[in-house]
Amino acid sequence: MLKFHAARRGREPALDAHVQLPHGVARESIGLSTAGGSLTLDDGVQVVKDGGGFASVSSVGATSRTTLGVSAFVQDAYSEPLRIDLRNNAHVYGVLKTAADLTKQAGAGVDGPVSQNTSLKPLDLISWTVSLPNLKRGTCSLEPDKVQTIDPGSYGDIAVKRNCPVAASIASGAIYCRHYSHH
């Protein structure tokens, strides 16, 4: 469950956000989370934290299996109720927990404990308020094999092309967008 409620706090718009996570998992540790859908990381995607290192992924209420593409890297991975597939050389540097099973292709690895066929419930409902900047920066397209910097602010659409060094492309600060796509 991911819900947003638009509100205005003072001069800046804000969103009240709610997400369900596995019990005991801190919101700040999660880089990507889905609920009631699917989570697929394309080949070469690395989910990183602002201060360095990898961030975690969570898919609860999944309608299809969670997939980490070839050479995709995350800290921890959680999936409920369906399985997790790790493609060639995908890597989970910490814990992997799934209510179903894990499939690993050649070179895929998990450094921490692996829990299979174990429910992640009860889920915790995490809520917070996000203040959105008034600064509108338009649409942004990050091109392959080219280092670009996008500054903090509010964007319409952000399109990240395959093989784009995303971690090196985003300046420190908050970035908000109406639509994000990764091709």
Phi, psi and omega per residue, in radians:
M1 nan 2.082 3.035
L2 -2.236 2.023 -3.087
K3 -2.153 2.469 3.050
F4 -2.196 2.432 3.086
H5 -2.244 2.037 -3.117
A6 -1.352 2.407 3.107
A7 -2.610 2.915 3.086
R8 -2.080 2.172 3.118
R9 -1.999 1.843 -3.090
G10 1.169 -2.274 -3.103
R11 -1.566 -0.308 -3.096
E12 -1.818 2.454 3.052
P13 -1.202 2.725 3.141
A14 -2.486 2.760 3.054
L15 -2.146 2.364 2.942
D16 -1.612 2.078 -3.069
A17 -1.944 2.526 3.107
H18 -2.386 2.343 3.114
V19 -2.484 2.579 3.048
Q20 -1.733 2.334 3.114
L21 -2.291 2.766 3.049
P22 -0.986 2.547 -3.090
H23 -0.929 2.256 3.075
G24 1.502 -0.065 3.139
V25 -1.531 2.164 -3.116
A26 -1.304 2.369 3.110
R27 -0.962 -0.663 -3.080
E28 -1.153 -0.337 -3.133
S29 -1.491 -0.240 -3.053
I30 -1.623 2.180 3.079
G31 -1.596 -0.617 3.116
L32 -2.435 2.383 3.121
S33 -2.496 2.423 3.057
T34 -2.220 2.756 3.077
A35 -2.534 2.202 3.117
G36 1.301 0.254 3.137
G37 -2.438 -2.382 3.130
S38 -2.347 2.772 3.078
L39 -2.250 2.017 3.095
T40 -2.269 2.121 3.021
L41 -1.687 2.188 3.137
D42 -1.188 2.949 3.125
D43 -0.976 2.349 3.049
G44 1.394 0.042 -3.127
V45 -1.334 2.324 3.055
Q46 -2.102 2.165 3.121
V47 -1.648 1.937 -3.013
V48 -2.062 2.685 3.083
K49 -1.516 2.743 -3.140
D50 -0.992 -0.723 -3.089
G51 -1.546 0.119 -3.114
G52 1.852 2.798 -3.073
G53 1.482 3.096 -3.074
F54 -1.678 2.641 3.054
A55 -1.839 2.906 -3.066
S56 -1.700 2.885 3.085
V57 -2.228 2.582 -3.128
S58 -2.468 2.350 3.076
S59 -2.344 1.820 3.135
V60 -1.965 2.561 -3.068
G61 1.191 0.458 -3.045
A62 -1.059 2.472 3.075
T63 -1.789 -0.161 3.003
S64 -2.581 2.881 -3.040
R65 -1.151 2.680 3.083
T66 -1.459 2.310 -3.078
T67 -2.251 2.251 2.980
L68 -1.835 2.058 -3.071
G69 -1.182 3.121 3.138
V70 -0.967 2.218 3.112
S71 0.997 0.553 3.011
A72 -1.493 2.481 -3.079
F73 -2.240 2.326 3.071
V74 -2.464 2.906 3.054
Q75 -1.385 -1.229 3.112
D76 -2.083 2.741 3.106
A77 -2.388 2.296 -3.122
Y78 -2.240 2.405 3.109
S79 -2.547 2.318 -3.133
E80 -2.543 2.191 0.071
P81 -1.713 -0.025 -2.998
L82 -1.744 3.015 -2.996
R83 -1.331 3.034 3.074
I84 -2.056 2.301 3.067
D85 -1.933 2.208 3.044
L86 -1.877 2.004 3.125
R87 -1.321 3.077 -3.094
N88 -0.824 2.233 3.048
N89 1.095 0.200 3.009
A90 -1.178 2.616 -3.049
H91 -2.469 2.292 2.991
V92 -1.906 2.024 -3.042
Y93 -1.421 -0.184 -3.125
G94 -2.252 -2.236 -3.050
V95 -1.463 2.509 2.974
L96 -2.212 2.100 3.125
K97 -2.234 2.287 3.128
T98 -2.494 2.508 3.093
A99 -1.336 -0.136 3.115
A100 -2.094 -2.255 -3.115
D101 -2.120 3.037 -3.134
L102 -2.029 2.334 2.977
T103 -2.070 2.377 -3.118
K104 -2.211 2.292 3.017
Q105 -1.567 3.085 -3.073
A106 -0.927 2.281 3.067
G107 1.433 -0.133 3.124
A108 -1.277 2.572 -3.099
G109 -2.631 2.776 3.055
V110 -2.320 2.126 -3.112
D111 -1.408 -0.569 -3.067
G112 -1.675 -2.950 3.123
P113 -1.137 2.550 3.091
V114 -1.994 2.165 3.061
S115 -2.037 2.030 3.119
Q116 -1.982 2.683 3.100
N117 0.970 0.638 3.133
T118 -2.250 2.093 -3.125
S119 -1.068 2.520 3.073
L120 -1.582 0.006 -3.103
K121 -1.413 2.649 0.091
P122 -1.325 2.571 3.092
L123 -1.543 2.565 3.080
D124 -1.669 2.372 3.027
L125 -1.588 2.039 -3.109
I126 -1.876 2.293 -3.128
S127 -2.220 2.560 3.065
W128 -2.809 2.892 3.116
T129 -1.936 2.344 3.128
V130 -1.981 2.090 3.044
S131 -1.533 2.245 -3.113
L132 -1.724 2.354 3.126
P133 -1.236 2.613 3.078
N134 -1.344 -0.333 -3.085
L135 -1.138 1.968 -3.125
K136 -1.714 2.164 -3.068
R137 -1.925 0.069 3.082
G138 1.386 -2.635 -3.098
T139 -1.734 2.565 -3.098
C140 -2.331 2.357 3.071
S141 -2.194 2.089 3.114
L142 -1.693 2.087 -3.000
E143 -1.562 2.713 -3.118
P144 -1.121 2.564 3.021
D145 0.928 0.479 3.137
K146 -2.381 2.159 3.138
V147 -1.409 2.123 3.102
Q148 -2.250 2.644 3.081
T149 -1.998 2.258 2.994
I150 -1.948 2.331 -3.077
D151 -1.455 2.731 3.067
P152 -0.982 2.590 3.119
G153 2.653 -2.922 -3.092
S154 -1.923 2.169 -3.107
Y155 -2.026 2.738 3.005
G156 -1.307 -1.355 3.119
D157 -2.043 2.477 2.996
I158 -2.151 2.123 3.114
A159 -2.002 2.114 3.114
V160 -1.904 2.051 -3.110
K161 -1.401 2.720 3.116
R162 -0.966 2.504 3.133
N163 1.202 0.316 3.068
C164 -1.502 2.275 3.133
P165 -1.313 1.364 -3.025
V166 -1.025 -0.777 -3.069
A167 -1.033 -0.582 -3.128
A168 -1.532 -0.100 -2.993
S169 -1.704 -0.282 -3.047
I170 -1.838 2.100 3.118
A171 -1.174 2.761 -3.129
S172 -1.106 2.369 3.135
G173 2.303 3.125 -3.085
A174 -1.556 2.395 3.098
I175 -2.182 2.244 -3.141
Y176 -2.102 2.496 3.112
C177 -2.547 2.701 3.082
R178 -1.314 -0.658 -3.124
H179 -2.563 2.321 3.104
Y180 -2.075 2.323 3.056
S181 -2.374 2.579 3.114
H182 -2.221 2.008 -3.056
H183 -1.811 nan nan
